[in-house]
Amino acid sequence: ENHGGGPVGIGTIAAAIDEDKDTLESIYEPFLMRIGFLERTLRGRRVTAKAYSHLGYKGPIADQGGLFD
């Protein structure tokens, strides 16, 4: 809700949930990517449509991307 699905940097996520950045990258991120809820982009991490659906949210309107996407 706060970041519109991303992309968001790992440091921002870590601060938002009060978790160590290394723990996020080594424990949570691989699991969330494996089940299709999170993807890594050049601009940061994004929540997928599958994650929105699972949580009962409508996904954000697709952005136009950045200049270098």
N, CA, C and O atoms as a Maestro MAE file, in Angstrom:
{
 s_m_m2io_version
 :::
 2.0.0
}

f_m_ct {
 s_m_title
 :::
 protein
 m_atom[276] {
  # First column is atom index #
  i_m_mmod_type
  r_m_x_coord
  r_m_y_coord
  r_m_z_coord
  i_m_residue_number
  s_m_chain_name
  s_m_pdb_residue_name
  s_m_pdb_atom_name
  i_m_atomic_number
  :::
  1 25 0.817 -1.196 0.000 1 A "GLU " " N  " 7
  2 3 0.000 0.000 0.000 1 A "GLU " " CA " 6
  3 2 0.861 1.261 0.000 1 A "GLU " " C  " 6
  4 15 0.518 2.249 -0.650 1 A "GLU " " O  " 8
  5 25 1.965 1.231 0.719 2 A "ASN " " N  " 7
  6 3 2.776 2.443 0.861 2 A "ASN " " CA " 6
  7 2 3.607 2.777 -0.364 2 A "ASN " " C  " 6
  8 15 3.903 3.947 -0.607 2 A "ASN " " O  " 8
  9 25 3.986 1.775 -1.137 3 A "HIS " " N  " 7
  10 3 4.880 2.028 -2.264 3 A "HIS " " CA " 6
  11 2 4.274 1.601 -3.594 3 A "HIS " " C  " 6
  12 15 4.991 1.533 -4.593 3 A "HIS " " O  " 8
  13 25 3.002 1.317 -3.637 4 A "GLY " " N  " 7
  14 3 2.318 0.989 -4.878 4 A "GLY " " CA " 6
  15 2 2.844 -0.258 -5.559 4 A "GLY " " C  " 6
  16 15 2.749 -0.368 -6.781 4 A "GLY " " O  " 8
  17 25 3.388 -1.188 -4.822 5 A "GLY " " N  " 7
  18 3 3.891 -2.423 -5.422 5 A "GLY " " CA " 6
  19 2 5.338 -2.360 -5.845 5 A "GLY " " C  " 6
  20 15 5.900 -3.373 -6.261 5 A "GLY " " O  " 8
  21 25 5.955 -1.204 -5.750 6 A "GLY " " N  " 7
  22 3 7.372 -1.090 -6.060 6 A "GLY " " CA " 6
  23 2 7.606 -0.381 -7.370 6 A "GLY " " C  " 6
  24 15 6.666 0.157 -7.955 6 A "GLY " " O  " 8
  25 25 8.815 -0.367 -7.836 7 A "PRO " " N  " 7
  26 3 9.975 -1.016 -7.238 7 A "PRO " " CA " 6
  27 2 10.485 -0.267 -6.011 7 A "PRO " " C  " 6
  28 15 10.417 0.959 -5.923 7 A "PRO " " O  " 8
  29 25 10.995 -1.047 -5.078 8 A "VAL " " N  " 7
  30 3 11.508 -0.512 -3.819 8 A "VAL " " CA " 6
  31 2 12.842 -1.182 -3.527 8 A "VAL " " C  " 6
  32 15 12.995 -2.383 -3.749 8 A "VAL " " O  " 8
  33 25 13.798 -0.422 -3.034 9 A "GLY " " N  " 7
  34 3 15.102 -0.965 -2.688 9 A "GLY " " CA " 6
  35 2 15.047 -1.830 -1.440 9 A "GLY " " C  " 6
  36 15 14.163 -1.675 -0.597 9 A "GLY " " O  " 8
  37 25 15.999 -2.738 -1.336 10 A "ILE " " N  " 7
  38 3 16.039 -3.663 -0.202 10 A "ILE " " CA " 6
  39 2 16.206 -2.920 1.124 10 A "ILE " " C  " 6
  40 15 15.679 -3.357 2.148 10 A "ILE " " O  " 8
  41 25 16.924 -1.817 1.115 11 A "GLY " " N  " 7
  42 3 17.092 -1.027 2.335 11 A "GLY " " CA " 6
  43 2 15.778 -0.429 2.820 11 A "GLY " " C  " 6
  44 15 15.530 -0.359 4.024 11 A "GLY " " O  " 8
  45 25 14.944 -0.002 1.893 12 A "THR " " N  " 7
  46 3 13.635 0.546 2.237 12 A "THR " " CA " 6
  47 2 12.740 -0.526 2.843 12 A "THR " " C  " 6
  48 15 12.048 -0.287 3.833 12 A "THR " " O  " 8
  49 25 12.760 -1.708 2.238 13 A "ILE " " N  " 7
  50 3 11.961 -2.819 2.759 13 A "ILE " " CA " 6
  51 2 12.440 -3.187 4.162 13 A "ILE " " C  " 6
  52 15 11.631 -3.370 5.072 13 A "ILE " " O  " 8
  53 25 13.748 -3.294 4.330 14 A "ALA " " N  " 7
  54 3 14.315 -3.658 5.629 14 A "ALA " " CA " 6
  55 2 13.903 -2.660 6.709 14 A "ALA " " C  " 6
  56 15 13.534 -3.055 7.815 14 A "ALA " " O  " 8
  57 25 13.965 -1.384 6.393 15 A "ALA " " N  " 7
  58 3 13.582 -0.360 7.364 15 A "ALA " " CA " 6
  59 2 12.087 -0.421 7.676 15 A "ALA " " C  " 6
  60 15 11.685 -0.225 8.823 15 A "ALA " " O  " 8
  61 25 11.270 -0.689 6.668 16 A "ALA " " N  " 7
  62 3 9.815 -0.714 6.859 16 A "ALA " " CA " 6
  63 2 9.366 -1.840 7.779 16 A "ALA " " C  " 6
  64 15 8.393 -1.689 8.518 16 A "ALA " " O  " 8
  65 25 10.069 -2.970 7.738 17 A "ILE " " N  " 7
  66 3 9.648 -4.107 8.569 17 A "ILE " " CA " 6
  67 2 10.616 -4.382 9.716 17 A "ILE " " C  " 6
  68 15 10.484 -5.384 10.418 17 A "ILE " " O  " 8
  69 25 11.582 -3.495 9.903 18 A "ASP " " N  " 7
  70 3 12.553 -3.606 10.996 18 A "ASP " " CA " 6
  71 2 13.265 -4.958 10.984 18 A "ASP " " C  " 6
  72 15 13.323 -5.660 11.993 18 A "ASP " " O  " 8
  73 25 13.799 -5.298 9.823 19 A "GLU " " N  " 7
  74 3 14.526 -6.560 9.646 19 A "GLU " " CA " 6
  75 2 15.875 -6.247 9.017 19 A "GLU " " C  " 6
  76 15 16.011 -5.254 8.302 19 A "GLU " " O  " 8
  77 25 16.858 -7.073 9.274 20 A "ASP " " N  " 7
  78 3 18.192 -6.903 8.711 20 A "ASP " " CA " 6
  79 2 18.165 -7.151 7.203 20 A "ASP " " C  " 6
  80 15 17.538 -8.100 6.731 20 A "ASP " " O  " 8
  81 25 18.846 -6.294 6.460 21 A "LYS " " N  " 7
  82 3 18.894 -6.401 4.999 21 A "LYS " " CA " 6
  83 2 19.419 -7.760 4.542 21 A "LYS " " C  " 6
  84 15 18.872 -8.355 3.614 21 A "LYS " " O  " 8
  85 25 20.469 -8.250 5.184 22 A "ASP " " N  " 7
  86 3 21.047 -9.544 4.798 22 A "ASP " " CA " 6
  87 2 20.070 -10.694 5.035 22 A "ASP " " C  " 6
  88 15 20.028 -11.644 4.253 22 A "ASP " " O  " 8
  89 25 19.291 -10.613 6.102 23 A "THR " " N  " 7
  90 3 18.282 -11.638 6.378 23 A "THR " " CA " 6
  91 2 17.217 -11.631 5.290 23 A "THR " " C  " 6
  92 15 16.793 -12.689 4.824 23 A "THR " " O  " 8
  93 25 16.791 -10.452 4.888 24 A "LEU " " N  " 7
  94 3 15.803 -10.360 3.808 24 A "LEU " " CA " 6
  95 2 16.324 -11.005 2.536 24 A "LEU " " C  " 6
  96 15 15.622 -11.786 1.894 24 A "LEU " " O  " 8
  97 25 17.560 -10.675 2.172 25 A "GLU " " N  " 7
  98 3 18.131 -11.183 0.920 25 A "GLU " " CA " 6
  99 2 18.406 -12.680 0.955 25 A "GLU " " C  " 6
  100 15 18.308 -13.344 -0.077 25 A "GLU " " O  " 8
  101 25 18.745 -13.220 2.107 26 A "SER " " N  " 7
  102 3 19.120 -14.638 2.158 26 A "SER " " CA " 6
  103 2 17.984 -15.570 2.563 26 A "SER " " C  " 6
  104 15 18.012 -16.748 2.209 26 A "SER " " O  " 8
  105 25 16.991 -15.081 3.290 27 A "ILE " " N  " 7
  106 3 15.911 -15.943 3.782 27 A "ILE " " CA " 6
  107 2 14.581 -15.666 3.079 27 A "ILE " " C  " 6
  108 15 14.029 -16.550 2.425 27 A "ILE " " O  " 8
  109 25 14.075 -14.460 3.211 28 A "TYR " " N  " 7
  110 3 12.727 -14.151 2.729 28 A "TYR " " CA " 6
  111 2 12.643 -13.984 1.215 28 A "TYR " " C  " 6
  112 15 11.746 -14.532 0.574 28 A "TYR " " O  " 8
  113 25 13.573 -13.230 0.647 29 A "GLU " " N  " 7
  114 3 13.503 -12.934 -0.782 29 A "GLU " " CA " 6
  115 2 13.512 -14.186 -1.663 29 A "GLU " " C  " 6
  116 15 12.680 -14.280 -2.566 29 A "GLU " " O  " 8
  117 25 14.410 -15.150 -1.448 30 A "PRO " " N  " 7
  118 3 14.378 -16.350 -2.305 30 A "PRO " " CA " 6
  119 2 13.045 -17.094 -2.238 30 A "PRO " " C  " 6
  120 15 12.551 -17.576 -3.257 30 A "PRO " " O  " 8
  121 25 12.463 -17.189 -1.044 31 A "PHE " " N  " 7
  122 3 11.176 -17.869 -0.899 31 A "PHE " " CA " 6
  123 2 10.080 -17.118 -1.646 31 A "PHE " " C  " 6
  124 15 9.315 -17.726 -2.395 31 A "PHE " " O  " 8
  125 25 9.996 -15.802 -1.451 32 A "LEU " " N  " 7
  126 3 8.960 -15.015 -2.115 32 A "LEU " " CA " 6
  127 2 9.115 -15.034 -3.631 32 A "LEU " " C  " 6
  128 15 8.119 -15.012 -4.355 32 A "LEU " " O  " 8
  129 25 10.343 -15.075 -4.115 33 A "MET " " N  " 7
  130 3 10.571 -15.177 -5.557 33 A "MET " " CA " 6
  131 2 10.186 -16.560 -6.070 33 A "MET " " C  " 6
  132 15 9.596 -16.682 -7.143 33 A "MET " " O  " 8
  133 25 10.513 -17.591 -5.317 34 A "ARG " " N  " 7
  134 3 10.213 -18.963 -5.715 34 A "ARG " " CA " 6
  135 2 8.704 -19.188 -5.853 34 A "ARG " " C  " 6
  136 15 8.263 -19.891 -6.762 34 A "ARG " " O  " 8
  137 25 7.918 -18.597 -4.960 35 A "ILE " " N  " 7
  138 3 6.470 -18.791 -5.044 35 A "ILE " " CA " 6
  139 2 5.790 -17.753 -5.938 35 A "ILE " " C  " 6
  140 15 4.568 -17.760 -6.082 35 A "ILE " " O  " 8
  141 25 6.584 -16.862 -6.539 36 A "GLY " " N  " 7
  142 3 6.056 -15.924 -7.519 36 A "GLY " " CA " 6
  143 2 5.426 -14.665 -6.954 36 A "GLY " " C  " 6
  144 15 4.628 -14.023 -7.636 36 A "GLY " " O  " 8
  145 25 5.764 -14.295 -5.728 37 A "PHE " " N  " 7
  146 3 5.192 -13.104 -5.111 37 A "PHE " " CA " 6
  147 2 6.085 -11.873 -5.244 37 A "PHE " " C  " 6
  148 15 5.621 -10.754 -5.025 37 A "PHE " " O  " 8
  149 25 7.343 -12.054 -5.595 38 A "LEU " " N  " 7
  150 3 8.298 -10.957 -5.643 38 A "LEU " " CA " 6
  151 2 9.199 -11.124 -6.851 38 A "LEU " " C  " 6
  152 15 9.585 -12.239 -7.201 38 A "LEU " " O  " 8
  153 25 9.530 -10.009 -7.485 39 A "GLU " " N  " 7
  154 3 10.502 -10.050 -8.576 39 A "GLU " " CA " 6
  155 2 11.517 -8.936 -8.386 39 A "GLU " " C  " 6
  156 15 11.206 -7.872 -7.850 39 A "GLU " " O  " 8
  157 25 12.731 -9.201 -8.833 40 A "ARG " " N  " 7
  158 3 13.798 -8.201 -8.765 40 A "ARG " " CA " 6
  159 2 13.909 -7.540 -10.125 40 A "ARG " " C  " 6
  160 15 13.907 -8.212 -11.156 40 A "ARG " " O  " 8
  161 25 14.005 -6.226 -10.120 41 A "THR " " N  " 7
  162 3 14.211 -5.473 -11.347 41 A "THR " " CA " 6
  163 2 15.460 -4.623 -11.163 41 A "THR " " C  " 6
  164 15 16.044 -4.590 -10.079 41 A "THR " " O  " 8
  165 25 15.858 -3.949 -12.202 42 A "LEU " " N  " 7
  166 3 17.010 -3.055 -12.095 42 A "LEU " " CA " 6
  167 2 16.730 -1.907 -11.127 42 A "LEU " " C  " 6
  168 15 17.657 -1.339 -10.549 42 A "LEU " " O  " 8
  169 25 15.461 -1.570 -10.952 43 A "ARG " " N  " 7
  170 3 15.077 -0.443 -10.096 43 A "ARG " " CA " 6
  171 2 14.725 -0.857 -8.675 43 A "ARG " " C  " 6
  172 15 14.499 0.011 -7.831 43 A "ARG " " O  " 8
  173 25 14.671 -2.149 -8.383 44 A "GLY " " N  " 7
  174 3 14.329 -2.603 -7.036 44 A "GLY " " CA " 6
  175 2 13.418 -3.814 -7.064 44 A "GLY " " C  " 6
  176 15 13.280 -4.475 -8.093 44 A "GLY " " O  " 8
  177 25 12.796 -4.103 -5.930 45 A "ARG " " N  " 7
  178 3 11.896 -5.257 -5.821 45 A "ARG " " CA " 6
  179 2 10.471 -4.814 -6.086 45 A "ARG " " C  " 6
  180 15 10.059 -3.721 -5.696 45 A "ARG " " O  " 8
  181 25 9.715 -5.693 -6.765 46 A "ARG " " N  " 7
  182 3 8.310 -5.423 -7.066 46 A "ARG " " CA " 6
  183 2 7.450 -6.573 -6.584 46 A "ARG " " C  " 6
  184 15 7.850 -7.735 -6.653 46 A "ARG " " O  " 8
  185 25 6.276 -6.242 -6.100 47 A "VAL " " N  " 7
  186 3 5.278 -7.244 -5.747 47 A "VAL " " CA " 6
  187 2 4.572 -7.645 -7.040 47 A "VAL " " C  " 6
  188 15 4.253 -6.791 -7.868 47 A "VAL " " O  " 8
  189 25 4.330 -8.940 -7.213 48 A "THR " " N  " 7
  190 3 3.699 -9.427 -8.439 48 A "THR " " CA " 6
  191 2 2.175 -9.410 -8.332 48 A "THR " " C  " 6
  192 15 1.613 -9.256 -7.248 48 A "THR " " O  " 8
  193 25 1.524 -9.571 -9.482 49 A "ALA " " N  " 7
  194 3 0.062 -9.666 -9.524 49 A "ALA " " CA " 6
  195 2 -0.415 -10.861 -8.709 49 A "ALA " " C  " 6
  196 15 -1.472 -10.802 -8.081 49 A "ALA " " O  " 8
  197 25 0.354 -11.941 -8.716 50 A "LYS " " N  " 7
  198 3 0.001 -13.135 -7.941 50 A "LYS " " CA " 6
  199 2 -0.051 -12.817 -6.445 50 A "LYS " " C  " 6
  200 15 -0.941 -13.294 -5.741 50 A "LYS " " O  " 8
  201 25 0.887 -12.020 -5.964 51 A "ALA " " N  " 7
  202 3 0.897 -11.636 -4.547 51 A "ALA " " CA " 6
  203 2 -0.305 -10.763 -4.216 51 A "ALA " " C  " 6
  204 15 -0.951 -10.954 -3.186 51 A "ALA " " O  " 8
  205 25 -0.606 -9.802 -5.091 52 A "TYR " " N  " 7
  206 3 -1.780 -8.961 -4.869 52 A "TYR " " CA " 6
  207 2 -3.038 -9.812 -4.776 52 A "TYR " " C  " 6
  208 15 -3.855 -9.625 -3.874 52 A "TYR " " O  " 8
  209 25 -3.191 -10.740 -5.701 53 A "SER " " N  " 7
  210 3 -4.360 -11.612 -5.719 53 A "SER " " CA " 6
  211 2 -4.450 -12.434 -4.434 53 A "SER " " C  " 6
  212 15 -5.522 -12.556 -3.841 53 A "SER " " O  " 8
  213 25 -3.325 -12.990 -4.015 54 A "HIS " " N  " 7
  214 3 -3.286 -13.806 -2.802 54 A "HIS " " CA " 6
  215 2 -3.718 -13.011 -1.567 54 A "HIS " " C  " 6
  216 15 -4.381 -13.542 -0.677 54 A "HIS " " O  " 8
  217 25 -3.338 -11.745 -1.525 55 A "LEU " " N  " 7
  218 3 -3.654 -10.892 -0.379 55 A "LEU " " CA " 6
  219 2 -5.017 -10.212 -0.495 55 A "LEU " " C  " 6
  220 15 -5.444 -9.506 0.419 55 A "LEU " " O  " 8
  221 25 -5.701 -10.429 -1.626 56 A "GLY " " N  " 7
  222 3 -7.026 -9.855 -1.811 56 A "GLY " " CA " 6
  223 2 -7.035 -8.407 -2.251 56 A "GLY " " C  " 6
  224 15 -8.031 -7.707 -2.062 56 A "GLY " " O  " 8
  225 25 -5.935 -7.944 -2.838 57 A "TYR " " N  " 7
  226 3 -5.844 -6.579 -3.332 57 A "TYR " " CA " 6
  227 2 -5.933 -6.569 -4.848 57 A "TYR " " C  " 6
  228 15 -5.601 -7.552 -5.511 57 A "TYR " " O  " 8
  229 25 -6.384 -5.447 -5.385 58 A "LYS " " N  " 7
  230 3 -6.269 -5.236 -6.823 58 A "LYS " " CA " 6
  231 2 -4.861 -4.706 -7.053 58 A "LYS " " C  " 6
  232 15 -4.369 -3.888 -6.275 58 A "LYS " " O  " 8
  233 25 -4.223 -5.158 -8.099 59 A "GLY " " N  " 7
  234 3 -2.865 -4.714 -8.389 59 A "GLY " " CA " 6
  235 2 -2.832 -3.258 -8.804 59 A "GLY " " C  " 6
  236 15 -3.853 -2.701 -9.205 59 A "GLY " " O  " 8
  237 25 -1.667 -2.640 -8.712 60 A "PRO " " N  " 7
  238 3 -1.536 -1.243 -9.133 60 A "PRO " " CA " 6
  239 2 -1.647 -1.132 -10.644 60 A "PRO " " C  " 6
  240 15 -1.423 -2.100 -11.371 60 A "PRO " " O  " 8
  241 25 -1.991 0.043 -11.096 61 A "ILE " " N  " 7
  242 3 -2.012 0.296 -12.535 61 A "ILE " " CA " 6
  243 2 -0.578 0.214 -13.022 61 A "ILE " " C  " 6
  244 15 0.320 0.814 -12.431 61 A "ILE " " O  " 8
  245 25 -0.362 -0.526 -14.099 62 A "ALA " " N  " 7
  246 3 0.995 -0.709 -14.623 62 A "ALA " " CA " 6
  247 2 1.589 0.639 -15.003 62 A "ALA " " C  " 6
  248 15 0.961 1.444 -15.692 62 A "ALA " " O  " 8
  249 25 2.810 0.866 -14.539 63 A "ASP " " N  " 7
  250 3 3.460 2.125 -14.883 63 A "ASP " " CA " 6
  251 2 4.082 2.016 -16.264 63 A "ASP " " C  " 6
  252 15 4.134 0.934 -16.849 63 A "ASP " " O  " 8
  253 25 4.544 3.122 -16.771 64 A "GLN " " N  " 7
  254 3 5.125 3.148 -18.102 64 A "GLN " " CA " 6
  255 2 6.583 2.729 -18.098 64 A "GLN " " C  " 6
  256 15 7.201 2.630 -19.158 64 A "GLN " " O  " 8
  257 25 7.132 2.485 -16.938 65 A "GLY " " N  " 7
  258 3 8.539 2.107 -16.861 65 A "GLY " " CA " 6
  259 2 9.424 3.330 -16.879 65 A "GLY " " C  " 6
  260 15 8.975 4.447 -17.137 65 A "GLY " " O  " 8
  261 25 10.670 3.097 -16.606 66 A "GLY " " N  " 7
  262 3 11.624 4.185 -16.592 66 A "GLY " " CA " 6
  263 2 12.345 4.310 -17.917 66 A "GLY " " C  " 6
  264 15 12.142 3.506 -18.827 66 A "GLY " " O  " 8
  265 25 13.157 5.285 -18.015 67 A "LEU " " N  " 7
  266 3 13.906 5.545 -19.232 67 A "LEU " " CA " 6
  267 2 14.805 4.381 -19.604 67 A "LEU " " C  " 6
  268 15 14.996 4.111 -20.789 67 A "LEU " " O  " 8
  269 25 15.364 3.682 -18.616 68 A "PHE " " N  " 7
  270 3 16.319 2.615 -18.894 68 A "PHE " " CA " 6
  271 2 15.790 1.226 -18.580 68 A "PHE " " C  " 6
  272 15 16.584 0.298 -18.424 68 A "PHE " " O  " 8
  273 25 14.480 1.048 -18.482 69 A "ASP " " N  " 7
  274 3 13.906 -0.279 -18.220 69 A "ASP " " CA " 6
  275 2 13.943 -1.134 -19.471 69 A "ASP " " C  " 6
  276 15 13.503 -2.284 -19.445 69 A "ASP " " O  " 8
  :::
 }
 m_bond[275] {
  # First column is bond index #
  i_m_from
  i_m_to
  i_m_order
  :::
  1 1 2 1
  2 2 3 1
  3 3 4 2
  4 3 5 1
  5 5 6 1
  6 6 7 1
  7 7 8 2
  8 7 9 1
  9 9 10 1
  10 10 11 1
  11 11 12 2
  12 11 13 1
  13 13 14 1
  14 14 15 1
  15 15 16 2
  16 15 17 1
  17 17 18 1
  18 18 19 1
  19 19 20 2
  20 19 21 1
  21 21 22 1
  22 22 23 1
  23 23 24 2
  24 23 25 1
  25 25 26 1
  26 26 27 1
  27 27 28 2
  28 27 29 1
  29 29 30 1
  30 30 31 1
  31 31 32 2
  32 31 33 1
  33 33 34 1
  34 34 35 1
  35 35 36 2
  36 35 37 1
  37 37 38 1
  38 38 39 1
  39 39 40 2
  40 39 41 1
  41 41 42 1
  42 42 43 1
  43 43 44 2
  44 43 45 1
  45 45 46 1
  46 46 47 1
  47 47 48 2
  48 47 49 1
  49 49 50 1
  50 50 51 1
  51 51 52 2
  52 51 53 1
  53 53 54 1
  54 54 55 1
  55 55 56 2
  56 55 57 1
  57 57 58 1
  58 58 59 1
  59 59 60 2
  60 59 61 1
  61 61 62 1
  62 62 63 1
  63 63 64 2
  64 63 65 1
  65 65 66 1
  66 66 67 1
  67 67 68 2
  68 67 69 1
  69 69 70 1
  70 70 71 1
  71 71 72 2
  72 71 73 1
  73 73 74 1
  74 74 75 1
  75 75 76 2
  76 75 77 1
  77 77 78 1
  78 78 79 1
  79 79 80 2
  80 79 81 1
  81 81 82 1
  82 82 83 1
  83 83 84 2
  84 83 85 1
  85 85 86 1
  86 86 87 1
  87 87 88 2
  88 87 89 1
  89 89 90 1
  90 90 91 1
  91 91 92 2
  92 91 93 1
  93 93 94 1
  94 94 95 1
  95 95 96 2
  96 95 97 1
  97 97 98 1
  98 98 99 1
  99 99 100 2
  100 99 101 1
  101 101 102 1
  102 102 103 1
  103 103 104 2
  104 103 105 1
  105 105 106 1
  106 106 107 1
  107 107 108 2
  108 107 109 1
  109 109 110 1
  110 110 111 1
  111 111 112 2
  112 111 113 1
  113 113 114 1
  114 114 115 1
  115 115 116 2
  116 115 117 1
  117 117 118 1
  118 118 119 1
  119 119 120 2
  120 119 121 1
  121 121 122 1
  122 122 123 1
  123 123 124 2
  124 123 125 1
  125 125 126 1
  126 126 127 1
  127 127 128 2
  128 127 129 1
  129 129 130 1
  130 130 131 1
  131 131 132 2
  132 131 133 1
  133 133 134 1
  134 134 135 1
  135 135 136 2
  136 135 137 1
  137 137 138 1
  138 138 139 1
  139 139 140 2
  140 139 141 1
  141 141 142 1
  142 142 143 1
  143 143 144 2
  144 143 145 1
  145 145 146 1
  146 146 147 1
  147 147 148 2
  148 147 149 1
  149 149 150 1
  150 150 151 1
  151 151 152 2
  152 151 153 1
  153 153 154 1
  154 154 155 1
  155 155 156 2
  156 155 157 1
  157 157 158 1
  158 158 159 1
  159 159 160 2
  160 159 161 1
  161 161 162 1
  162 162 163 1
  163 163 164 2
  164 163 165 1
  165 165 166 1
  166 166 167 1
  167 167 168 2
  168 167 169 1
  169 169 170 1
  170 170 171 1
  171 171 172 2
  172 171 173 1
  173 173 174 1
  174 174 175 1
  175 175 176 2
  176 175 177 1
  177 177 178 1
  178 178 179 1
  179 179 180 2
  180 179 181 1
  181 181 182 1
  182 182 183 1
  183 183 184 2
  184 183 185 1
  185 185 186 1
  186 186 187 1
  187 187 188 2
  188 187 189 1
  189 189 190 1
  190 190 191 1
  191 191 192 2
  192 191 193 1
  193 193 194 1
  194 194 195 1
  195 195 196 2
  196 195 197 1
  197 197 198 1
  198 198 199 1
  199 199 200 2
  200 199 201 1
  201 201 202 1
  202 202 203 1
  203 203 204 2
  204 203 205 1
  205 205 206 1
  206 206 207 1
  207 207 208 2
  208 207 209 1
  209 209 210 1
  210 210 211 1
  211 211 212 2
  212 211 213 1
  213 213 214 1
  214 214 215 1
  215 215 216 2
  216 215 217 1
  217 217 218 1
  218 218 219 1
  219 219 220 2
  220 219 221 1
  221 221 222 1
  222 222 223 1
  223 223 224 2
  224 223 225 1
  225 225 226 1
  226 226 227 1
  227 227 228 2
  228 227 229 1
  229 229 230 1
  230 230 231 1
  231 231 232 2
  232 231 233 1
  233 233 234 1
  234 234 235 1
  235 235 236 2
  236 235 237 1
  237 237 238 1
  238 238 239 1
  239 239 240 2
  240 239 241 1
  241 241 242 1
  242 242 243 1
  243 243 244 2
  244 243 245 1
  245 245 246 1
  246 246 247 1
  247 247 248 2
  248 247 249 1
  249 249 250 1
  250 250 251 1
  251 251 252 2
  252 251 253 1
  253 253 254 1
  254 254 255 1
  255 255 256 2
  256 255 257 1
  257 257 258 1
  258 258 259 1
  259 259 260 2
  260 259 261 1
  261 261 262 1
  262 262 263 1
  263 263 264 2
  264 263 265 1
  265 265 266 1
  266 266 267 1
  267 267 268 2
  268 267 269 1
  269 269 270 1
  270 270 271 1
  271 271 272 2
  272 271 273 1
  273 273 274 1
  274 274 275 1
  275 275 276 2
  :::
 }
}
